[in-house]
Amino acid sequence: MKVSVVLCTYTMDMYDHFAEAADSVLSQTYDDVELAVIVDGTPEVYDRVEEEYGDCEDVVVHCNDENAGLLKSRNKGAEIASGDVVAFIDDDAIADEEWVERLVRAYEEEDAIAAGGKMTPEWLAGKPSFLPEEFYWLVGVTHRGFADGPGEVRNTFGSNISFRADIFEELGGFDANIGGRKGDANLQGGETELCARMREQYGRGVWYDPEATVAHKVFDYRTDFFWLLDRAFWQGYSKRAMETLVQEGGSEEGEFIGNLLTEFVPGRVKKLARSPSIAAVVQLMMLLVFTLCVGSGYVYGLWKWFDRS
């Protein structure tokens, strides 16, 4: 089984990070791996990628004529890929050396049609003490309560997800209008929309293997308190939009909110009562603040998407 890993990049500012991501893909324990690099309309980046990776037997490189955005670039990567499986990773991530091997195991042993794994944090500016693990998803990291262990989920993060190539093609790839639909630049969730369509068509989700890990670099700006509040609001908005665009778009979010209210918050209150600390109080408060921000975004989405549903 050949696995093609699509890696998109577009700016010289990210080149060193891109190179780390590319090298992690080319250093997998699994042998039959192809790296498909899509440079999104930046000739100087393409020239450097060609210079450093163009002679590699297992690397194919393409440059878009103009900046097309992440989802279109990923679709182009899938087009030029030759693998039986197409996987996706971002240029701010580093794959564990056994990542592809674990994904292949899901296809061979679980008969998966899509597979993904866990995103772990690499805090480049230190872990923010106020950010609860339940909201790590705000920074692109698998959060507390995502899944109890291996099994089928709706979707994993877009930087650690893969599909059987024929399934991806039959689905038409990512909806490239996500993020730009009707001028709505704040709409997020390309992998959510695709996987919801996959469940509608095939009745199957993504096989999740927590041992198939990819580290996500969390840059300094992503640990800023006000950036996280803004992120939480627009994530809530996007959750509502996904419910409008596809059936069952918000089922896992509803389960998360239920766990938050019935398990995570009460658990933190009990822990705080046993071992009082300022850090625990702050995290409990932030748990409620982020929940309120997500809820506010969701309510805004209810209003804005009312006439589109």
C-alpha positions as CSV (number, residue, x, y, z in Angstrom):
1,M,0.0,0.0,0.0
2,K,1.5,3.3,-1.1
3,V,0.8,6.4,0.9
4,S,1.0,9.9,-0.5
5,V,1.4,12.7,2.0
6,V,0.3,16.1,0.8
7,L,2.1,19.1,2.3
8,C,1.2,22.6,1.3
9,T,3.2,25.7,1.9
10,Y,3.3,29.3,0.5
11,T,5.7,31.7,2.3
12,M,9.5,31.9,2.9
13,D,8.8,32.8,6.5
14,M,7.6,29.2,7.0
15,Y,10.3,27.5,5.0
16,D,12.3,26.2,7.9
17,H,9.2,24.8,9.5
18,F,8.1,23.3,6.1
19,A,11.5,21.6,5.8
20,E,11.0,20.0,9.3
21,A,7.6,18.8,8.2
22,A,8.9,17.4,4.9
23,D,11.9,15.7,6.5
24,S,9.6,14.0,9.1
25,V,7.5,12.6,6.3
26,L,10.6,11.3,4.4
27,S,12.0,9.7,7.6
28,Q,9.0,7.4,8.2
29,T,9.5,3.8,9.3
30,Y,7.1,2.8,6.6
31,D,8.9,2.5,3.2
32,D,6.3,3.2,0.5
33,V,5.7,6.9,1.1
34,E,5.4,9.7,-1.4
35,L,5.6,13.3,-0.5
36,A,3.5,15.6,-2.6
37,V,4.4,19.3,-2.1
38,I,2.1,22.0,-3.2
39,V,3.6,25.5,-3.2
40,D,0.6,27.9,-3.2
41,G,1.6,30.5,-5.9
42,T,5.0,31.6,-4.5
43,P,7.8,31.1,-7.1
44,E,10.7,31.8,-4.8
45,V,9.4,29.1,-2.4
46,Y,8.9,26.7,-5.3
47,D,12.5,27.3,-6.5
48,R,13.9,26.5,-3.1
49,V,11.8,23.4,-2.7
50,E,12.9,22.2,-6.1
51,E,16.5,22.9,-5.2
52,E,16.4,21.0,-2.0
53,Y,13.9,18.3,-2.7
54,G,13.4,18.1,-6.4
55,D,15.9,15.4,-6.9
56,C,14.4,13.1,-4.2
57,E,12.9,10.0,-5.8
58,D,9.9,10.0,-3.5
59,V,9.0,13.7,-3.8
60,V,6.7,15.4,-6.4
61,V,6.4,19.2,-6.4
62,H,3.8,21.5,-7.9
63,C,3.4,25.3,-7.8
64,N,0.0,26.9,-8.3
65,D,-0.2,29.7,-10.8
66,E,-1.6,31.9,-8.1
67,N,-2.5,31.7,-4.4
68,A,-5.5,29.4,-4.3
69,G,-5.9,28.7,-0.6
70,L,-5.3,25.6,1.5
71,L,-8.2,23.5,0.5
72,K,-7.7,23.9,-3.2
73,S,-4.0,23.2,-2.7
74,R,-4.8,20.0,-0.8
75,N,-7.1,18.9,-3.6
76,K,-4.3,19.6,-6.2
77,G,-1.9,17.6,-4.0
78,A,-4.3,14.7,-4.1
79,E,-4.6,15.0,-7.9
80,I,-0.8,14.7,-8.4
81,A,-0.4,12.0,-5.8
82,S,-0.1,8.4,-6.9
83,G,-0.7,6.6,-3.6
84,D,-3.5,4.2,-2.6
85,V,-3.9,6.5,0.4
86,V,-3.7,10.3,0.5
87,A,-2.7,11.8,3.8
88,F,-2.5,15.5,4.9
89,I,-0.1,17.3,7.1
90,D,0.6,21.0,7.6
91,D,3.8,22.9,7.3
92,D,3.8,23.8,11.0
93,A,3.7,20.1,12.1
94,I,6.1,17.2,12.6
95,A,5.0,13.6,12.1
96,D,6.1,10.9,14.4
97,E,8.4,8.4,12.6
98,E,5.7,5.7,12.9
99,W,2.8,7.9,11.8
100,V,2.3,6.5,8.4
101,E,2.9,2.9,9.6
102,R,0.0,3.4,12.1
103,L,-2.3,4.8,9.5
104,V,-1.6,1.9,7.2
105,R,-2.4,-0.5,10.0
106,A,-5.8,1.1,10.3
107,Y,-6.5,0.5,6.6
108,E,-5.2,-3.1,6.7
109,E,-6.5,-4.3,10.1
110,E,-9.7,-2.1,10.5
111,D,-10.7,-1.9,6.9
112,A,-10.8,1.8,7.3
113,I,-11.8,4.2,4.5
114,A,-10.2,7.1,6.3
115,A,-7.8,7.2,9.2
116,G,-6.2,9.8,11.4
117,G,-4.4,10.3,14.7
118,K,-3.6,12.5,17.7
119,M,-2.2,16.0,17.5
120,T,0.2,16.8,20.3
121,P,1.4,20.3,21.2
122,E,4.8,21.6,20.7
123,W,4.7,24.9,22.6
124,L,7.3,27.2,21.0
125,A,6.7,30.0,23.5
126,G,5.7,27.9,26.5
127,K,2.4,26.4,27.5
128,P,-0.1,29.1,28.6
129,S,-1.1,28.2,32.2
130,F,-4.6,29.5,31.7
131,L,-5.5,27.3,28.8
132,P,-7.5,24.2,29.9
133,E,-6.8,20.9,28.1
134,E,-10.5,20.7,27.2
135,F,-9.9,23.6,24.8
136,Y,-6.6,22.6,23.2
137,W,-8.5,22.2,20.0
138,L,-8.4,26.0,19.7
139,V,-4.7,25.7,18.9
140,G,-5.0,22.7,16.7
141,V,-4.2,20.0,19.3
142,T,-6.3,17.0,20.3
143,H,-8.2,18.0,23.4
144,R,-9.2,16.2,26.6
145,G,-12.3,14.2,26.0
146,F,-11.9,13.8,22.2
147,A,-11.9,10.0,22.3
148,D,-11.4,7.2,24.9
149,G,-9.1,5.3,22.6
150,P,-8.9,3.8,19.1
151,G,-12.1,3.8,17.2
152,E,-14.3,5.5,14.7
153,V,-14.8,9.3,15.0
154,R,-16.4,11.9,12.7
155,N,-13.1,13.5,11.9
156,T,-9.6,14.2,13.1
157,F,-7.6,17.4,12.6
158,G,-6.7,18.4,9.0
159,S,-3.0,18.0,9.8
160,N,-3.4,14.4,10.8
161,I,-6.0,12.8,8.5
162,S,-5.9,10.5,5.5
163,F,-8.4,8.8,3.1
164,R,-8.4,6.0,0.6
165,A,-7.5,7.8,-2.6
166,D,-10.5,6.4,-4.4
167,I,-12.9,7.5,-1.7
168,F,-11.4,11.0,-1.6
169,E,-11.8,11.2,-5.4
170,E,-15.4,10.0,-5.3
171,L,-16.2,12.6,-2.7
172,G,-14.7,15.3,-4.9
173,G,-12.2,16.3,-2.2
174,F,-12.4,19.2,0.1
175,D,-15.1,21.9,-0.6
176,A,-12.8,24.7,-1.6
177,N,-15.5,27.3,-0.8
178,I,-15.2,26.6,2.9
179,G,-13.6,29.7,4.3
180,G,-14.8,31.8,1.4
181,R,-18.5,30.7,1.0
182,K,-20.6,33.7,0.2
183,G,-17.8,36.1,1.3
184,D,-17.6,34.5,4.7
185,A,-13.8,34.4,5.4
186,N,-14.4,33.3,9.0
187,L,-15.9,29.9,8.2
188,Q,-13.6,27.1,9.2
189,G,-13.7,23.3,9.1
190,G,-12.9,21.8,5.7
191,E,-12.1,18.4,7.1
192,T,-15.3,18.4,9.2
193,E,-17.5,19.1,6.1
194,L,-15.7,16.5,4.0
195,C,-16.0,13.8,6.7
196,A,-19.6,14.6,7.3
197,R,-20.3,14.1,3.6
198,M,-18.3,10.9,3.8
199,R,-20.5,9.6,6.6
200,E,-23.7,10.6,4.6
201,Q,-22.5,8.7,1.5
202,Y,-20.7,5.7,3.0
203,G,-22.0,5.5,6.6
204,R,-18.4,5.5,7.9
205,G,-16.2,7.9,9.8
206,V,-12.5,8.2,10.4
207,W,-10.6,5.5,12.2
208,Y,-8.8,7.2,15.1
209,D,-5.5,5.8,16.3
210,P,-4.1,7.9,19.2
211,E,-0.7,6.3,18.6
212,A,-0.5,7.9,15.1
213,T,0.8,11.2,16.4
214,V,1.7,14.5,14.7
215,A,3.2,17.3,16.8
216,H,1.7,20.8,16.1
217,K,3.8,23.8,16.6
218,V,2.0,26.3,18.7
219,F,3.4,29.7,17.9
220,D,3.6,32.6,20.3
221,Y,0.6,34.5,18.8
222,R,-1.6,31.4,19.3
223,T,-1.1,31.6,23.1
224,D,-2.3,35.2,23.3
225,F,-5.4,35.4,25.4
226,F,-7.4,37.7,23.1
227,W,-6.4,35.7,20.0
228,L,-7.8,32.6,21.7
229,L,-11.1,34.4,22.6
230,D,-11.5,35.4,19.0
231,R,-10.7,31.9,17.9
232,A,-13.3,30.5,20.2
233,F,-16.0,32.8,18.9
234,W,-15.4,32.0,15.3
235,Q,-15.0,28.3,16.0
236,G,-18.5,28.4,17.6
237,Y,-19.8,30.2,14.5
238,S,-18.2,27.6,12.2
239,K,-19.9,24.8,14.2
240,R,-23.3,26.3,13.5
241,A,-22.4,26.7,9.8
242,M,-21.3,23.1,9.5
243,E,-24.7,22.0,10.9
244,T,-26.3,24.1,8.1
245,L,-24.1,22.7,5.3
246,V,-24.2,19.0,6.2
247,Q,-26.3,16.7,8.3
248,E,-24.8,15.6,11.7
249,G,-22.4,18.5,11.4
250,G,-22.5,19.3,15.1
251,S,-23.1,15.9,16.8
252,E,-19.6,15.6,18.3
253,E,-19.7,19.2,19.4
254,G,-22.9,18.5,21.3
255,E,-21.3,15.5,23.0
256,F,-18.3,17.6,23.9
257,I,-20.5,20.3,25.5
258,G,-22.4,17.6,27.4
259,N,-19.2,16.2,28.8
260,L,-18.0,19.7,29.6
261,L,-21.1,20.4,31.7
262,T,-21.5,17.0,33.3
263,E,-18.0,15.7,33.7
264,F,-15.2,18.2,33.1
265,V,-16.5,21.2,35.1
266,P,-17.8,19.2,38.0
267,G,-14.5,17.2,38.1
268,R,-12.5,20.4,38.2
269,V,-14.7,21.8,41.0
270,K,-14.1,18.7,43.1
271,K,-10.4,18.8,42.4
272,L,-10.3,22.4,43.4
273,A,-12.1,21.7,46.6
274,R,-9.5,19.0,47.5
275,S,-6.5,21.0,46.4
276,P,-7.1,24.7,46.2
277,S,-4.8,26.7,44.0
278,I,-4.8,29.9,42.0
279,A,-3.9,28.0,38.8
280,A,-6.9,25.7,39.2
281,V,-9.2,28.6,39.8
282,V,-8.0,30.4,36.7
283,Q,-8.4,27.3,34.5
284,L,-11.9,26.7,35.8
285,M,-12.8,30.3,35.1
286,M,-11.3,30.1,31.6
287,L,-13.2,26.9,30.9
288,L,-16.4,28.9,31.4
289,V,-15.1,31.9,29.5
290,F,-14.1,29.9,26.4
291,T,-17.4,28.0,26.6
292,L,-19.3,31.3,26.6
293,C,-17.3,32.6,23.6
294,V,-18.0,29.4,21.6
295,G,-21.6,29.7,22.5
296,S,-21.8,33.3,21.5
297,G,-20.3,32.4,18.1
298,Y,-22.8,29.7,17.7
299,V,-25.7,32.0,18.5
300,Y,-24.3,34.5,16.0
301,G,-24.2,31.7,13.5
302,L,-27.8,30.9,14.2
303,W,-28.7,34.4,13.3
304,K,-26.4,34.9,10.3
305,W,-27.2,31.5,8.7
306,F,-30.9,31.6,9.4
307,D,-31.8,32.7,5.8
308,R,-29.3,30.2,4.2
309,S,-30.5,27.0,5.8
